[in-house]
Amino acid sequence: MKTETTSYWYVYLLKCSDQTTYTGCTSNLKERLNRHKKGTVSYTQTRLPVQLITCIAFNDKYKAFHFEKYLKSGSGKAFANKRFL
């Protein structure tokens, strides 16, 4: 059973203006997206504007980090291209 103190971790995909995809993981999605939009994230600062494609919530940060790592792998990129893009 979830309580209000349960924190979630989010794996998210952004579409950048140069048509590349950025994959990230955070516990505060709103704040992280604001950082991307303000240009304070090195990868996306020269690729603005960015658009959120999808986000997946996890209640276990290790599972979130593992899924982010998977999405950055060859088979994970293929999965993301087929299912999310």
PDB file as gemmi writes it, atoms N, CA and C in Angstrom:
CRYST1    1.000    1.000    1.000  90.00  90.00  90.00 P 1                      
ATOM      1  N   MET A   1       0.838  -1.184   0.000  1.00  0.00           N  
ATOM      2  CA  MET A   1       0.000   0.000   0.000  1.00  0.00           C  
ATOM      3  C   MET A   1       0.880   1.242   0.000  1.00  0.00           C  
ATOM      4  N   LYS A   2       0.583   2.176  -0.885  1.00  0.00           N  
ATOM      5  CA  LYS A   2       1.359   3.401  -1.000  1.00  0.00           C  
ATOM      6  C   LYS A   2       0.874   4.428   0.013  1.00  0.00           C  
ATOM      7  N   THR A   3       1.817   5.188   0.510  1.00  0.00           N  
ATOM      8  CA  THR A   3       1.479   6.291   1.401  1.00  0.00           C  
ATOM      9  C   THR A   3       1.909   7.581   0.740  1.00  0.00           C  
ATOM     10  N   GLU A   4       1.504   8.696   1.316  1.00  0.00           N  
ATOM     11  CA  GLU A   4       1.868   9.987   0.751  1.00  0.00           C  
ATOM     12  C   GLU A   4       3.369  10.230   0.792  1.00  0.00           C  
ATOM     13  N   THR A   5       4.090   9.541   1.663  1.00  0.00           N  
ATOM     14  CA  THR A   5       5.524   9.758   1.770  1.00  0.00           C  
ATOM     15  C   THR A   5       6.313   8.908   0.773  1.00  0.00           C  
ATOM     16  N   THR A   6       5.622   8.046   0.044  1.00  0.00           N  
ATOM     17  CA  THR A   6       6.301   7.232  -0.956  1.00  0.00           C  
ATOM     18  C   THR A   6       6.796   8.136  -2.068  1.00  0.00           C  
ATOM     19  N   SER A   7       8.083   8.033  -2.365  1.00  0.00           N  
ATOM     20  CA  SER A   7       8.610   8.841  -3.458  1.00  0.00           C  
ATOM     21  C   SER A   7       8.727   7.971  -4.703  1.00  0.00           C  
ATOM     22  N   TYR A   8       8.544   8.608  -5.822  1.00  0.00           N  
ATOM     23  CA  TYR A   8       8.644   7.918  -7.094  1.00  0.00           C  
ATOM     24  C   TYR A   8       9.860   8.415  -7.851  1.00  0.00           C  
ATOM     25  N   TRP A   9      10.374   7.555  -8.676  1.00  0.00           N  
ATOM     26  CA  TRP A   9      11.457   7.885  -9.601  1.00  0.00           C  
ATOM     27  C   TRP A   9      10.895   7.777 -10.996  1.00  0.00           C  
ATOM     28  N   TYR A  10      11.291   8.693 -11.854  1.00  0.00           N  
ATOM     29  CA  TYR A  10      10.739   8.776 -13.199  1.00  0.00           C  
ATOM     30  C   TYR A  10      11.842   8.612 -14.233  1.00  0.00           C  
ATOM     31  N   VAL A  11      11.587   7.742 -15.190  1.00  0.00           N  
ATOM     32  CA  VAL A  11      12.428   7.647 -16.384  1.00  0.00           C  
ATOM     33  C   VAL A  11      11.640   8.360 -17.467  1.00  0.00           C  
ATOM     34  N   TYR A  12      12.296   9.285 -18.154  1.00  0.00           N  
ATOM     35  CA  TYR A  12      11.580  10.106 -19.117  1.00  0.00           C  
ATOM     36  C   TYR A  12      12.364  10.219 -20.415  1.00  0.00           C  
ATOM     37  N   LEU A  13      11.635  10.468 -21.485  1.00  0.00           N  
ATOM     38  CA  LEU A  13      12.234  10.671 -22.798  1.00  0.00           C  
ATOM     39  C   LEU A  13      11.799  12.029 -23.320  1.00  0.00           C  
ATOM     40  N   LEU A  14      12.768  12.765 -23.840  1.00  0.00           N  
ATOM     41  CA  LEU A  14      12.511  14.067 -24.439  1.00  0.00           C  
ATOM     42  C   LEU A  14      12.879  14.021 -25.914  1.00  0.00           C  
ATOM     43  N   LYS A  15      12.090  14.672 -26.733  1.00  0.00           N  
ATOM     44  CA  LYS A  15      12.440  14.872 -28.142  1.00  0.00           C  
ATOM     45  C   LYS A  15      13.038  16.269 -28.228  1.00  0.00           C  
ATOM     46  N   CYS A  16      14.271  16.335 -28.748  1.00  0.00           N  
ATOM     47  CA  CYS A  16      14.983  17.604 -28.871  1.00  0.00           C  
ATOM     48  C   CYS A  16      14.710  18.218 -30.243  1.00  0.00           C  
ATOM     49  N   SER A  17      15.022  19.513 -30.376  1.00  0.00           N  
ATOM     50  CA  SER A  17      14.757  20.228 -31.627  1.00  0.00           C  
ATOM     51  C   SER A  17      15.536  19.657 -32.807  1.00  0.00           C  
ATOM     52  N   ASP A  18      16.675  18.991 -32.540  1.00  0.00           N  
ATOM     53  CA  ASP A  18      17.450  18.383 -33.626  1.00  0.00           C  
ATOM     54  C   ASP A  18      17.024  16.937 -33.898  1.00  0.00           C  
ATOM     55  N   GLN A  19      15.878  16.557 -33.346  1.00  0.00           N  
ATOM     56  CA  GLN A  19      15.264  15.236 -33.516  1.00  0.00           C  
ATOM     57  C   GLN A  19      15.988  14.114 -32.777  1.00  0.00           C  
ATOM     58  N   THR A  20      16.945  14.443 -31.911  1.00  0.00           N  
ATOM     59  CA  THR A  20      17.543  13.425 -31.058  1.00  0.00           C  
ATOM     60  C   THR A  20      16.626  13.197 -29.863  1.00  0.00           C  
ATOM     61  N   THR A  21      16.848  12.103 -29.177  1.00  0.00           N  
ATOM     62  CA  THR A  21      16.056  11.763 -28.000  1.00  0.00           C  
ATOM     63  C   THR A  21      16.969  11.767 -26.779  1.00  0.00           C  
ATOM     64  N   TYR A  22      16.512  12.405 -25.716  1.00  0.00           N  
ATOM     65  CA  TYR A  22      17.238  12.429 -24.451  1.00  0.00           C  
ATOM     66  C   TYR A  22      16.493  11.535 -23.479  1.00  0.00           C  
ATOM     67  N   THR A  23      17.213  10.651 -22.809  1.00  0.00           N  
ATOM     68  CA  THR A  23      16.639   9.770 -21.804  1.00  0.00           C  
ATOM     69  C   THR A  23      17.239  10.117 -20.458  1.00  0.00           C  
ATOM     70  N   GLY A  24      16.398  10.305 -19.451  1.00  0.00           N  
ATOM     71  CA  GLY A  24      16.888  10.668 -18.130  1.00  0.00           C  
ATOM     72  C   GLY A  24      16.087  10.009 -17.031  1.00  0.00           C  
ATOM     73  N   CYS A  25      16.568  10.195 -15.798  1.00  0.00           N  
ATOM     74  CA  CYS A  25      15.937   9.618 -14.620  1.00  0.00           C  
ATOM     75  C   CYS A  25      15.998  10.647 -13.496  1.00  0.00           C  
ATOM     76  N   THR A  26      14.899  10.818 -12.781  1.00  0.00           N  
ATOM     77  CA  THR A  26      14.845  11.813 -11.722  1.00  0.00           C  
ATOM     78  C   THR A  26      13.775  11.459 -10.701  1.00  0.00           C  
ATOM     79  N   SER A  27      13.907  12.011  -9.518  1.00  0.00           N  
ATOM     80  CA  SER A  27      12.863  11.852  -8.501  1.00  0.00           C  
ATOM     81  C   SER A  27      11.937  13.059  -8.486  1.00  0.00           C  
ATOM     82  N   ASN A  28      12.291  14.120  -9.211  1.00  0.00           N  
ATOM     83  CA  ASN A  28      11.463  15.323  -9.273  1.00  0.00           C  
ATOM     84  C   ASN A  28      11.312  15.726 -10.741  1.00  0.00           C  
ATOM     85  N   LEU A  29      10.331  15.168 -11.391  1.00  0.00           N  
ATOM     86  CA  LEU A  29      10.163  15.350 -12.830  1.00  0.00           C  
ATOM     87  C   LEU A  29       9.900  16.811 -13.192  1.00  0.00           C  
ATOM     88  N   LYS A  30       9.041  17.474 -12.450  1.00  0.00           N  
ATOM     89  CA  LYS A  30       8.704  18.866 -12.766  1.00  0.00           C  
ATOM     90  C   LYS A  30       9.940  19.758 -12.717  1.00  0.00           C  
ATOM     91  N   GLU A  31      10.744  19.606 -11.680  1.00  0.00           N  
ATOM     92  CA  GLU A  31      11.956  20.421 -11.535  1.00  0.00           C  
ATOM     93  C   GLU A  31      12.966  20.093 -12.630  1.00  0.00           C  
ATOM     94  N   ARG A  32      13.106  18.821 -12.941  1.00  0.00           N  
ATOM     95  CA  ARG A  32      14.073  18.405 -13.966  1.00  0.00           C  
ATOM     96  C   ARG A  32      13.660  18.929 -15.343  1.00  0.00           C  
ATOM     97  N   LEU A  33      12.378  18.870 -15.661  1.00  0.00           N  
ATOM     98  CA  LEU A  33      11.916  19.407 -16.943  1.00  0.00           C  
ATOM     99  C   LEU A  33      12.141  20.910 -17.023  1.00  0.00           C  
ATOM    100  N   ASN A  34      11.940  21.613 -15.920  1.00  0.00           N  
ATOM    101  CA  ASN A  34      12.212  23.054 -15.892  1.00  0.00           C  
ATOM    102  C   ASN A  34      13.681  23.333 -16.158  1.00  0.00           C  
ATOM    103  N   ARG A  35      14.566  22.518 -15.603  1.00  0.00           N  
ATOM    104  CA  ARG A  35      15.999  22.688 -15.853  1.00  0.00           C  
ATOM    105  C   ARG A  35      16.326  22.477 -17.329  1.00  0.00           C  
ATOM    106  N   HIS A  36      15.706  21.490 -17.947  1.00  0.00           N  
ATOM    107  CA  HIS A  36      15.914  21.272 -19.376  1.00  0.00           C  
ATOM    108  C   HIS A  36      15.448  22.501 -20.161  1.00  0.00           C  
ATOM    109  N   LYS A  37      14.248  22.981 -19.875  1.00  0.00           N  
ATOM    110  CA  LYS A  37      13.667  24.092 -20.623  1.00  0.00           C  
ATOM    111  C   LYS A  37      14.432  25.399 -20.434  1.00  0.00           C  
ATOM    112  N   LYS A  38      15.067  25.556 -19.262  1.00  0.00           N  
ATOM    113  CA  LYS A  38      15.862  26.764 -18.991  1.00  0.00           C  
ATOM    114  C   LYS A  38      17.258  26.691 -19.597  1.00  0.00           C  
ATOM    115  N   GLY A  39      17.649  25.523 -20.094  1.00  0.00           N  
ATOM    116  CA  GLY A  39      18.946  25.376 -20.730  1.00  0.00           C  
ATOM    117  C   GLY A  39      20.088  25.110 -19.773  1.00  0.00           C  
ATOM    118  N   THR A  40      19.801  24.566 -18.598  1.00  0.00           N  
ATOM    119  CA  THR A  40      20.863  24.284 -17.629  1.00  0.00           C  
ATOM    120  C   THR A  40      21.342  22.839 -17.651  1.00  0.00           C  
ATOM    121  N   VAL A  41      20.808  22.039 -18.566  1.00  0.00           N  
ATOM    122  CA  VAL A  41      21.266  20.663 -18.749  1.00  0.00           C  
ATOM    123  C   VAL A  41      22.129  20.643 -20.004  1.00  0.00           C  
ATOM    124  N   SER A  42      23.377  20.200 -19.869  1.00  0.00           N  
ATOM    125  CA  SER A  42      24.347  20.365 -20.945  1.00  0.00           C  
ATOM    126  C   SER A  42      23.907  19.751 -22.273  1.00  0.00           C  
ATOM    127  N   TYR A  43      23.373  18.545 -22.272  1.00  0.00           N  
ATOM    128  CA  TYR A  43      23.009  17.905 -23.542  1.00  0.00           C  
ATOM    129  C   TYR A  43      21.900  18.671 -24.257  1.00  0.00           C  
ATOM    130  N   THR A  44      20.899  19.098 -23.527  1.00  0.00           N  
ATOM    131  CA  THR A  44      19.735  19.703 -24.173  1.00  0.00           C  
ATOM    132  C   THR A  44      19.841  21.219 -24.349  1.00  0.00           C  
ATOM    133  N   GLN A  45      20.830  21.870 -23.736  1.00  0.00           N  
ATOM    134  CA  GLN A  45      20.855  23.332 -23.805  1.00  0.00           C  
ATOM    135  C   GLN A  45      21.014  23.879 -25.214  1.00  0.00           C  
ATOM    136  N   THR A  46      21.669  23.137 -26.095  1.00  0.00           N  
ATOM    137  CA  THR A  46      21.809  23.582 -27.481  1.00  0.00           C  
ATOM    138  C   THR A  46      20.784  22.921 -28.396  1.00  0.00           C  
ATOM    139  N   ARG A  47      19.829  22.194 -27.808  1.00  0.00           N  
ATOM    140  CA  ARG A  47      18.828  21.470 -28.591  1.00  0.00           C  
ATOM    141  C   ARG A  47      17.409  21.870 -28.202  1.00  0.00           C  
ATOM    142  N   LEU A  48      17.250  23.085 -27.731  1.00  0.00           N  
ATOM    143  CA  LEU A  48      15.940  23.581 -27.308  1.00  0.00           C  
ATOM    144  C   LEU A  48      15.134  24.014 -28.516  1.00  0.00           C  
ATOM    145  N   PRO A  49      13.811  23.934 -28.466  1.00  0.00           N  
ATOM    146  CA  PRO A  49      13.029  23.455 -27.337  1.00  0.00           C  
ATOM    147  C   PRO A  49      12.990  21.924 -27.288  1.00  0.00           C  
ATOM    148  N   VAL A  50      12.658  21.422 -26.109  1.00  0.00           N  
ATOM    149  CA  VAL A  50      12.493  19.982 -25.925  1.00  0.00           C  
ATOM    150  C   VAL A  50      11.028  19.705 -25.627  1.00  0.00           C  
ATOM    151  N   GLN A  51      10.611  18.487 -25.943  1.00  0.00           N  
ATOM    152  CA  GLN A  51       9.224  18.085 -25.711  1.00  0.00           C  
ATOM    153  C   GLN A  51       9.220  16.742 -25.000  1.00  0.00           C  
ATOM    154  N   LEU A  52       8.449  16.647 -23.928  1.00  0.00           N  
ATOM    155  CA  LEU A  52       8.321  15.391 -23.200  1.00  0.00           C  
ATOM    156  C   LEU A  52       7.553  14.394 -24.050  1.00  0.00           C  
ATOM    157  N   ILE A  53       8.155  13.236 -24.279  1.00  0.00           N  
ATOM    158  CA  ILE A  53       7.514  12.176 -25.049  1.00  0.00           C  
ATOM    159  C   ILE A  53       6.729  11.266 -24.109  1.00  0.00           C  
ATOM    160  N   THR A  54       7.410  10.797 -23.073  1.00  0.00           N  
ATOM    161  CA  THR A  54       6.768   9.905 -22.113  1.00  0.00           C  
ATOM    162  C   THR A  54       7.554   9.900 -20.819  1.00  0.00           C  
ATOM    163  N   CYS A  55       6.901   9.470 -19.746  1.00  0.00           N  
ATOM    164  CA  CYS A  55       7.601   9.227 -18.487  1.00  0.00           C  
ATOM    165  C   CYS A  55       6.990   7.985 -17.845  1.00  0.00           C  
ATOM    166  N   ILE A  56       7.836   7.241 -17.181  1.00  0.00           N  
ATOM    167  CA  ILE A  56       7.426   6.011 -16.527  1.00  0.00           C  
ATOM    168  C   ILE A  56       7.805   6.134 -15.064  1.00  0.00           C  
ATOM    169  N   ALA A  57       6.842   5.914 -14.167  1.00  0.00           N  
ATOM    170  CA  ALA A  57       7.074   6.058 -12.731  1.00  0.00           C  
ATOM    171  C   ALA A  57       7.425   4.714 -12.111  1.00  0.00           C  
ATOM    172  N   PHE A  58       8.418   4.750 -11.224  1.00  0.00           N  
ATOM    173  CA  PHE A  58       8.849   3.578 -10.460  1.00  0.00           C  
ATOM    174  C   PHE A  58       8.837   3.933  -8.983  1.00  0.00           C  
ATOM    175  N   ASN A  59       8.495   2.964  -8.140  1.00  0.00           N  
ATOM    176  CA  ASN A  59       8.594   3.217  -6.706  1.00  0.00           C  
ATOM    177  C   ASN A  59       9.911   2.699  -6.141  1.00  0.00           C  
ATOM    178  N   ASP A  60      10.782   2.179  -6.989  1.00  0.00           N  
ATOM    179  CA  ASP A  60      12.105   1.694  -6.601  1.00  0.00           C  
ATOM    180  C   ASP A  60      13.139   2.398  -7.473  1.00  0.00           C  
ATOM    181  N   LYS A  61      14.003   3.202  -6.857  1.00  0.00           N  
ATOM    182  CA  LYS A  61      14.949   3.992  -7.656  1.00  0.00           C  
ATOM    183  C   LYS A  61      15.920   3.115  -8.430  1.00  0.00           C  
ATOM    184  N   TYR A  62      16.263   1.949  -7.909  1.00  0.00           N  
ATOM    185  CA  TYR A  62      17.195   1.072  -8.606  1.00  0.00           C  
ATOM    186  C   TYR A  62      16.570   0.497  -9.871  1.00  0.00           C  
ATOM    187  N   LYS A  63      15.284   0.166  -9.803  1.00  0.00           N  
ATOM    188  CA  LYS A  63      14.591  -0.303 -11.008  1.00  0.00           C  
ATOM    189  C   LYS A  63      14.520   0.815 -12.044  1.00  0.00           C  
ATOM    190  N   ALA A  64      14.308   2.033 -11.579  1.00  0.00           N  
ATOM    191  CA  ALA A  64      14.268   3.177 -12.502  1.00  0.00           C  
ATOM    192  C   ALA A  64      15.617   3.353 -13.187  1.00  0.00           C  
ATOM    193  N   PHE A  65      16.701   3.317 -12.413  1.00  0.00           N  
ATOM    194  CA  PHE A  65      18.028   3.484 -12.994  1.00  0.00           C  
ATOM    195  C   PHE A  65      18.372   2.343 -13.953  1.00  0.00           C  
ATOM    196  N   HIS A  66      17.939   1.133 -13.619  1.00  0.00           N  
ATOM    197  CA  HIS A  66      18.181  -0.001 -14.514  1.00  0.00           C  
ATOM    198  C   HIS A  66      17.404   0.158 -15.816  1.00  0.00           C  
ATOM    199  N   PHE A  67      16.173   0.653 -15.724  1.00  0.00           N  
ATOM    200  CA  PHE A  67      15.373   0.846 -16.931  1.00  0.00           C  
ATOM    201  C   PHE A  67      15.959   1.973 -17.786  1.00  0.00           C  
ATOM    202  N   GLU A  68      16.431   3.039 -17.144  1.00  0.00           N  
ATOM    203  CA  GLU A  68      17.091   4.115 -17.894  1.00  0.00           C  
ATOM    204  C   GLU A  68      18.309   3.570 -18.633  1.00  0.00           C  
ATOM    205  N   LYS A  69      19.110   2.779 -17.935  1.00  0.00           N  
ATOM    206  CA  LYS A  69      20.298   2.191 -18.555  1.00  0.00           C  
ATOM    207  C   LYS A  69      19.906   1.292 -19.730  1.00  0.00           C  
ATOM    208  N   TYR A  70      18.850   0.517 -19.565  1.00  0.00           N  
ATOM    209  CA  TYR A  70      18.361  -0.342 -20.651  1.00  0.00           C  
ATOM    210  C   TYR A  70      17.952   0.493 -21.864  1.00  0.00           C  
ATOM    211  N   LEU A  71      17.208   1.589 -21.636  1.00  0.00           N  
ATOM    212  CA  LEU A  71      16.756   2.420 -22.744  1.00  0.00           C  
ATOM    213  C   LEU A  71      17.908   3.061 -23.501  1.00  0.00           C  
ATOM    214  N   LYS A  72      19.052   3.187 -22.846  1.00  0.00           N  
ATOM    215  CA  LYS A  72      20.231   3.763 -23.496  1.00  0.00           C  
ATOM    216  C   LYS A  72      21.057   2.711 -24.227  1.00  0.00           C  
ATOM    217  N   SER A  73      20.703   1.447 -24.072  1.00  0.00           N  
ATOM    218  CA  SER A  73      21.412   0.364 -24.763  1.00  0.00           C  
ATOM    219  C   SER A  73      20.836   0.202 -26.170  1.00  0.00           C  
ATOM    220  N   GLY A  74      21.490  -0.586 -26.981  1.00  0.00           N  
ATOM    221  CA  GLY A  74      21.024  -0.818 -28.345  1.00  0.00           C  
ATOM    222  C   GLY A  74      19.620  -1.382 -28.408  1.00  0.00           C  
ATOM    223  N   SER A  75      19.364  -2.445 -27.662  1.00  0.00           N  
ATOM    224  CA  SER A  75      18.029  -3.046 -27.693  1.00  0.00           C  
ATOM    225  C   SER A  75      17.006  -2.144 -27.014  1.00  0.00           C  
ATOM    226  N   GLY A  76      17.432  -1.387 -26.018  1.00  0.00           N  
ATOM    227  CA  GLY A  76      16.538  -0.452 -25.349  1.00  0.00           C  
ATOM    228  C   GLY A  76      16.135   0.693 -26.264  1.00  0.00           C  
ATOM    229  N   LYS A  77      17.079   1.175 -27.081  1.00  0.00           N  
ATOM    230  CA  LYS A  77      16.760   2.225 -28.052  1.00  0.00           C  
ATOM    231  C   LYS A  77      15.768   1.698 -29.079  1.00  0.00           C  
ATOM    232  N   ALA A  78      15.957   0.466 -29.519  1.00  0.00           N  
ATOM    233  CA  ALA A  78      15.028  -0.141 -30.472  1.00  0.00           C  
ATOM    234  C   ALA A  78      13.634  -0.258 -29.847  1.00  0.00           C  
ATOM    235  N   PHE A  79      13.578  -0.679 -28.588  1.00  0.00           N  
ATOM    236  CA  PHE A  79      12.306  -0.783 -27.866  1.00  0.00           C  
ATOM    237  C   PHE A  79      11.632   0.588 -27.776  1.00  0.00           C  
ATOM    238  N   ALA A  80      12.404   1.612 -27.373  1.00  0.00           N  
ATOM    239  CA  ALA A  80      11.851   2.958 -27.225  1.00  0.00           C  
ATOM    240  C   ALA A  80      11.349   3.485 -28.574  1.00  0.00           C  
ATOM    241  N   ASN A  81      12.107   3.258 -29.630  1.00  0.00           N  
ATOM    242  CA  ASN A  81      11.693   3.729 -30.957  1.00  0.00           C  
ATOM    243  C   ASN A  81      10.387   3.077 -31.398  1.00  0.00           C  
ATOM    244  N   LYS A  82      10.230   1.807 -31.070  1.00  0.00           N  
ATOM    245  CA  LYS A  82       9.036   1.085 -31.480  1.00  0.00           C  
ATOM    246  C   LYS A  82       7.828   1.420 -30.617  1.00  0.00           C  
ATOM    247  N   ARG A  83       8.042   1.601 -29.316  1.00  0.00           N  
ATOM    248  CA  ARG A  83       6.917   1.754 -28.378  1.00  0.00           C  
ATOM    249  C   ARG A  83       6.589   3.189 -27.982  1.00  0.00           C  
ATOM    250  N   PHE A  84       7.569   4.077 -28.011  1.00  0.00           N  
ATOM    251  CA  PHE A  84       7.344   5.431 -27.503  1.00  0.00           C  
ATOM    252  C   PHE A  84       7.431   6.525 -28.559  1.00  0.00           C  
ATOM    253  N   LEU A  85       8.176   6.291 -29.628  1.00  0.00           N  
ATOM    254  CA  LEU A  85       8.415   7.369 -30.603  1.00  0.00           C  
ATOM    255  C   LEU A  85       7.553   7.264 -31.829  1.00  0.00           C  
TER     256      LEU A  85                                                      
END                                                                             
